[in-house]
Amino acid sequence: MKQHSLWRDSWGRLYQDKWAILALAIVVVYSLTALLSFMGIIASDWAREVGGSNLPPSADHWFGTDIFGRDVLQKVIRGTRVAMSVGLATSLIAIPVGVVLGALAGYFGGWIDDLITWLYTTFSSIPNIMLLISITMILGKGLFAVYVALGATSWVTLCRLIRGEVMKHKEREYVQAASAIGGGHMRKLFRHILPNVTHIIIINTSLQFQVAIKSEVILSYLGLGVQGEPSWGTMIDDAKLELSRGVWWQLAGATLAMFIIVLAFNILGDALRDSLDPKLKGKT
């Protein structure tokens, strides 16, 4: 019988999950939309007046217009760029921090483990939204502050998971064999142990994106996030005054776009967990 590697078997199981493939397709579409918007190919003229004030959805403007006569669909697309960039930037900050600190704590133990455990315990004891607001108030409003605030507060869960996995793997035979042939600490940790916990990083990344997107929406809604360009949070904030006049389409456009991508990331995260986590292998 032909032997398949763990990775090939895991991705094969993921491919058989139709909901996971649909969720992955949605993530790809959103990512391409964000990239095209960043390059100025689409939604570059979102601030241009295209019609009357607060026109309802129609064939010409699928999500209607806002109070300034701007196309709401263009604003939703522009908000997609903001949301996906926040997810990416947060992951690029939080994942290296969480992986390195968790790996060092789990491998070396002792005072290093005590220090890192105290650090992430302190972070996790503070309500996340209060910590986010405090950091953005210190750094000032804007997208950069959102990147830093979310990146600085999103590494805790991954750090805890990596620490636990490394503590288990460092006692296994393949690590002891690496020690027997003279492998150093860094070689054993980064060459042998971390590749065996990569599935944890992949799963956490998919979940991190949707948490970052929701957090950015909250910060922008509170006026601490994106400035000078549309985001789903600022659109929802603007819409709270429009609802009393029966103008619902800006709220609908922003919440629908957010709902779809958050749901897609949740489904994809669950599917990745089921297919990549070796402890779940063979379970149905």
WOWO-V807456 format. One record per backbone hydrogen bond with DSSP energy under -0.5 kcal/mol. NH is the residue of the N-H (numbers start at 1). CO is the residue of the C=O. If there is no record, write none. Layout:
[[NH/CO] [NH/CO]]
//
This chain:
[[9/5] [10/6] [11/7] [12/8] [13/9] [14/10] [15/11] [16/12] [17/13] [17/14] [18/16] [21/17] [22/18] [23/19] [24/20] [25/21] [26/22] [27/23] [28/24] [29/25] [30/26] [31/27] [32/28] [33/29] [34/30] [35/31] [36/32] [37/33] [38/34] [39/35] [40/37] [41/36] [42/36] [46/43] [48/45] [50/69] [51/69] [54/66] [55/52] [58/61] [64/61] [65/55] [66/70] [69/66] [71/48] [72/64] [75/71] [76/72] [77/73] [78/74] [79/75] [80/76] [81/77] [82/78] [83/79] [84/80] [85/81] [86/82] [87/83] [88/84] [89/85] [90/86] [91/87] [92/88] [93/89] [94/90] [95/91] [97/93] [98/94] [99/95] [100/96] [101/97] [102/98] [103/99] [104/100] [105/101] [106/102] [107/103] [108/104] [109/104] [109/105] [112/109] [113/109] [114/110] [115/111] [116/112] [117/113] [118/114] [119/115] [120/116] [121/117] [122/118] [123/119] [124/120] [125/121] [126/122] [126/123] [131/127] [132/128] [133/129] [134/130] [135/131] [136/132] [137/133] [138/134] [139/135] [140/136] [142/224] [142/225] [146/142] [147/143] [148/144] [149/145] [150/146] [151/147] [152/148] [153/149] [153/150] [154/150] [159/155] [160/156] [161/157] [162/158] [163/159] [164/160] [165/161] [166/162] [167/163] [168/164] [169/165] [170/166] [171/168] [172/169] [175/172] [176/172] [177/173] [178/174] [179/175] [180/176] [181/177] [182/179] [183/178] [188/184] [189/185] [190/186] [191/187] [192/187] [192/188] [193/188] [194/189] [196/193] [197/194] [198/195] [200/197] [201/197] [202/198] [203/199] [204/200] [205/201] [206/202] [207/203] [208/204] [209/205] [210/206] [211/207] [212/208] [213/209] [214/210] [215/211] [216/212] [217/213] [218/214] [219/215] [220/216] [221/217] [222/218] [223/220] [224/219] [225/219] [235/231] [236/232] [237/233] [238/234] [239/235] [240/236] [240/237] [241/238] [242/238] [243/239] [245/242] [246/243] [247/242] [248/246] [252/248] [253/249] [254/250] [255/251] [256/252] [257/253] [258/254] [259/255] [260/256] [261/257] [262/258] [263/259] [264/260] [265/261] [266/262] [267/263] [268/264] [269/265] [270/266] [271/267] [272/268] [273/269] [274/270] [275/271] [276/272] [277/273] [278/276] [280/277] [281/278] [283/280]]
//
